[in-house]
Amino acid sequence: PFEGTVELYQKLNRGTQALDNPFFFVSSSEWNLYDFLVRFMQFHKVPKGVLMLKELKDHWSDFLTSGYRNHNHKIEKIERLLHLYPESKFILIGDNGQHDTIIYKKIVADYPGRIKAIYIRKVSKKRAPQVEEILSRDELKDVPTLQFVNSNEAEQHARNLGLIS
């Protein structure tokens, strides 16, 4: 994991009242990586959570466009969580490497008042200005957002919002 990620996730998991906030890991990783991901998370002490992974590639052309195809599976999985937990609010965490920001903007538009904050890790310097532009749009004006490099930035932001103690 990126430096500080596990500590950030542990603090978000505890929240402000030492309660376990549930974690749902919605990922473009495929189900054949499940065992590896679970062992990786256990080894690094990532908070336990539900892994919601992508279906296996089933056509040779899928391998040629890996990472650039439709990411509707993430939207569908997040929407499923929002429907399963209608009284809950969520923090969305992703990165600027692919489509997380666009997906999260759609979720905020379709489910107003359900997202507490959006955190986007800056893994691509090239995409950072585009992501900042998306995060500054009116559709996200009611949701605190942060594109960050260092997990300490996200931790301080979350602390200032009262999401962690």
Number of C-alpha atoms within 10 A of each C-alpha: 9 9 10 14 17 17 16 20 19 17 21 24 21 18 18 15 10 12 10 15 17 13 17 17 16 20 16 15 16 13 17 13 12 14 10 11 14 15 11 13 16 12 9 12 13 19 21 17 14 11 16 19 19 18 12 12 13 8 8 8 9 13 10 10 10 11 14 10 11 10 17 10 16 20 16 13 18 21 15 12 14 18 11 10 11 10 8 13 13 19 17 20 20 20 19 24 18 16 17 21 24 14 16 23 18 14 19 19 12 11 12 12 13 18 20 18 21 24 26 24 19 19 15 14 11 11 13 19 12 12 22 16 9 15 24 13 10 9 14 20 10 13 19 17 22 21 22 18 16 14 19 15 16 23 22 15 19 25 16 11 13 11 20 20 16
